[in-house]
């Protein structure tokens, strides 16, 4: 399934999301709200950008297109 995320990818997105949201809450900097995107895609285990790029970190990287 294109767009699928592996365990390490999901964990790094969730971690980055929590850090960025904390940054936004503490500083009021709107850039930190991008953490919501990281958090949601990490929890869902699917990234809409990965599909068109043929990236699938569930199964070791890029899918082959025939």
C-alpha positions as CSV (number, residue, x, y, z in Angstrom):
1,X,0.0,0.0,0.0
2,X,1.6,3.2,-1.1
3,X,1.9,5.8,1.6
4,X,2.2,3.3,4.4
5,X,4.5,4.1,7.3
6,X,6.8,1.8,9.2
7,X,7.1,1.8,13.0
8,X,10.2,4.0,13.1
9,X,8.7,6.6,10.7
10,X,5.5,6.7,12.8
11,X,7.4,7.1,16.1
12,X,9.5,9.9,14.7
13,X,6.4,11.7,13.4
14,X,4.6,11.4,16.7
15,X,7.6,12.6,18.6
16,X,8.1,15.5,16.3
17,X,4.4,16.4,16.5
18,X,4.4,16.4,20.3
19,X,7.5,18.6,20.4
20,X,6.3,21.0,17.8
21,X,2.8,21.3,19.4
22,X,4.5,21.9,22.8
23,X,6.7,24.6,21.1
24,X,3.5,26.3,19.7
25,X,1.8,26.2,23.1
26,X,4.7,27.6,25.0
27,X,5.8,30.3,22.5
28,X,2.7,31.0,20.5
29,X,4.7,30.5,17.3
30,X,2.2,29.4,14.6
31,X,4.9,27.3,12.9
32,X,4.7,24.8,15.8
33,X,1.1,24.0,14.8
34,X,2.6,22.0,11.9
35,X,3.2,19.4,14.6
36,X,-0.5,18.6,14.3
37,X,0.1,17.2,10.8
38,X,3.1,15.1,12.1
39,X,1.0,13.8,14.9
40,X,-2.1,12.9,12.9
41,X,-0.1,11.2,10.1
42,X,2.0,9.4,12.7
43,X,-1.0,8.1,14.5
44,X,-2.8,7.2,11.3
45,X,0.3,5.4,9.9
46,X,-0.4,6.9,6.5
47,X,1.0,9.9,4.7
48,X,-0.9,11.4,1.7
49,X,2.4,12.6,0.1
50,X,4.0,9.2,0.3
51,X,1.5,7.7,-2.2
52,X,2.2,9.9,-5.2
53,X,6.0,9.6,-4.5
54,X,5.8,5.8,-4.3
55,X,7.2,5.7,-0.7
56,X,6.3,2.8,1.6
57,X,8.3,2.7,4.8
58,X,6.2,-0.3,6.0
59,X,8.0,-2.5,3.5
60,X,11.5,-1.0,3.4
61,X,11.4,2.1,1.2
62,X,10.3,2.8,-2.3
63,X,7.8,0.6,-4.2
64,X,8.8,-0.6,-7.7
65,X,6.7,0.7,-10.5
66,X,6.3,-1.6,-13.5
